[in-house]
Amino acid sequence: MKSFRYTITDEIGIHARPAGLLVKEAGKYESSIRIKSGEKSVEATGLMAVMSLGVRGGQTIEIVVEGSDEEKAAAGMKQFLEQNL
Amino acid sequence: MQYFKGKSVYKGVTMGPVLVYKKHGEQVKRKSVEDPEAEIVRLRKALDTSKLQLQALYEKAVTEVGEASAAIFDVHKMMLEDEDYLEAAINMIRTESVNAEYAVTMTGNNFSQMFSAMADDYMKARAADVLDVSLRLARNLCGDKEQGMQIQQPSVIVADDLSPSETVQMDKEKILAFVTVHGSTNSHTAILARMMNIPALVGTDLDISALSDGMIAVVDGFEGAMILEPDDATCENVRRRIREEEEKVALLQELKGKDTVTADGRKINVYANIGNVGDIGYVLENDAEGIGLFRSEFLYLGREDAPSEEEQFEAYKQAARMMAGKKVIIRTLDIGADKQVDYLGLSQEENPALGFRAIRICLKQPDIFKTQLRALLRAAFYGNISIMYPMVISTGEVQRIRAVVEDVVQELEEQGIQYRVPEQGIMIETPAAALISDRLAPMVDFFSIGTNDLTQYTLAIDRQNAKLDDFYNPHHEAIMRMIQMVVENGHKHGKWVGICGELGADTELTQQFVRMGVDELSVAPSMVLKIRKIIREM
């Protein structure tokens, strides 16, 4: 299992468009990817679930990756977040 | 005459006949089905149809209103690809043996309620999107044809709420204004109105059933009001205001090609701020006299390695060529820990605004800095480029910058590569730089005051924090005094002084800045003509 924390820099947070892109990115990997925000934790592959977290700019999320390609998946997700959120 | 209040999303005024938009979404009925699996097959088919429709709507919207506003249809499509949504609908069909129409409608309602209950206004607005896609699915299941509303004559569109699928199908030429009972300033109707530059009200306190098509309405985006069946005096007044607004727009257009001079003949340079080469179109369209702030970050963000000298050289040269001899002031890399760029190897910081950023990175990582300077000096040979260094706080830093520039000059000289050492200035965006601007002025060619950071550092207020709105005063005397001081110190040494932060575009301050002696204002391209107008009237 790999995990890392990331603080959202986009002012409005994980809004619809980037949430969609995030879901697509998470779908590229074999590993299961979860996003934790506060008490809540959801699969990163569900758009509505990701949106339901209501993550805003400045909040810190934790990404937890587990599976055969977790190394690659964690790196990919990190890069995605840095570039988009 | 009736008067209704709403939240205005675009300042404009118009008058015309009302057209009430009625949803033709009849109630979906719950039916028991014998064969749930057959319903699921129907659902999947309707899903495919819906996705195709959304793709087509996306493409239509891209050409009509641009990618940014069209993106919502992409989001709708992704909502339909959501496993949780689909699973919930399929589960309901299986466990309750109900028709697919009912299952998607109920599922849509549930998800929409989840969004409505969220604290965030932006997310609340997404409830309408979930309902919109669910309605589309249900309609496709019933085999309903989707009909765009026919608009015969230019009208004020009044609706309970308007979904993006509904607005995209309307004939944009015939929309005078939008007025909706629901919807937020974040809604797509609001975004569309801003894009089309038409007045619009959302959250209007209005009973739609009392309205009928053809009633005359005034929509006043300045007051946030709709006036129904206005009396003659109001009509007269509104007609005059519409004429005035039109004249204002036309007058601004007339200012193209004219100089920005005050009545007593003082010339002020009104330049534009841009973030990439693609923005130069707007700069030319609005007749800016140059580019006062070209943020070079676009070359560095969203990639795995630093941009090469060649790549940067081409970008800068192209910008200078497109501006055809007008000044192009390029700001060197201004990145910090808030923008993660892996190849710079920056670590997370508690407080990026006060951290390792901008010129500090460049002086610590001279390879990156030298590559950019080589590209800039080479491009300067081909056009009117100036260089501007961000976040300077001391004379020592300017000396170090000059040493690196000298190194680069020597290298280029030895390699026999064509170059020119252009005008070089610094940004004044720290109180430190403002206070020692008398010492800095002899060392540079110009000052450009970055008011966003200068304000943040001077007032110790983070603009992103809404809680501080009460304390925030962009016209704070401390800022004004600093600007005055920087201008005086620059002029004492014969250097020009500009403003490139948001304050530069603040029309309430334009005349004051000119009186203070500011030589240049660099603003968003859309503000250039407005600022020129104010200065010409001085």
Interface residues (C-beta under 8 A of the other chain):
Chain A: T7 T9 E11 I12 G13 H15 A16 R17 G20 V23 K24 T45 G46 L47 M48 A49 M51 S52 G54 R56 G57 G58 Q79 E82 Q83
Chain B: A71 I72 D74 V75 M78 M79 E81 D82 E83 D84 Y85 F111 M114 F115 M118 A119 D120 Y122 M123 R126 D129 V130 L301 G302 D338 K339 Q340 V341 D342 Q348 Q464
